[in-house]
Amino acid sequence: MTEDTTTKSIDLDEMAGKFEQSCKEAISRLSDEKERLETELRKEYRNARKFVRSNPEEGVAYAFLGGIVLGVLLTRIFSR
């Protein structure tokens, strides 16, 4: 009977070790993905800033049109 509990204990230890290893691998993969996304977002942000700096009149025009559209939508929603 003591052999049976020892075997179960070893099996549980192996399972715990495998689970811990798989968790570490998942955390590692998620960390790599986070770094990749951060790098990609930084590049996109820089590109957007460059575009706005090189075309300020377009940015102002889009903001103006967006404000008009938003104003019309809000007016229609709250005028009921």
SVG drawing of the C-alpha trace seen along z (x, -y; Angstrom):
<svg xmlns="http://www.w3.org/2000/svg" viewBox="-38 -73 48 75">
<polyline fill="none" stroke="black" stroke-width="0.4" points="0.0,0.0 2.9,-2.4 4.2,-1.8 0.9,-2.9 0.9,-6.3 4.6,-6.8 3.8,-6.2 0.9,-8.6 3.1,-11.2 5.7,-10.8 3.0,-11.1 1.6,-14.2 5.1,-15.7 5.7,-15.0 2.3,-16.5 3.0,-19.5 6.4,-19.9 4.9,-19.6 2.2,-22.1 4.7,-24.6 6.9,-24.2 4.0,-24.7 2.9,-27.8 6.5,-29.2 6.5,-28.6 3.1,-30.3 4.3,-33.3 7.4,-33.4 5.4,-33.4 3.1,-36.0 6.0,-38.2 7.5,-37.9 4.1,-38.8 3.8,-41.8 7.2,-43.1 6.4,-42.5 3.1,-44.4 4.8,-47.3 7.4,-47.6 4.7,-47.6 2.6,-50.2 5.7,-52.5 6.3,-52.3 2.7,-53.0 2.7,-56.0 5.9,-57.4 4.4,-57.0 1.2,-58.8 3.2,-61.6 5.3,-62.0 2.2,-62.1 0.5,-64.7 3.7,-66.9 4.1,-66.7 0.4,-67.3 -1.0,-69.6 -3.8,-71.0 -5.2,-67.5 -5.2,-66.8 -7.1,-70.0 -9.6,-69.3 -10.2,-65.8 -10.7,-67.0 -13.1,-69.8 -15.2,-67.3 -15.2,-64.8 -16.4,-67.5 -19.2,-68.5 -20.3,-64.9 -20.2,-64.3 -22.0,-67.5 -24.8,-66.5 -25.1,-63.1 -25.3,-64.3 -27.8,-67.0 -30.1,-64.4 -29.7,-62.0 -30.4,-64.6 -33.1,-66.7 -35.7,-63.9"/>
</svg>
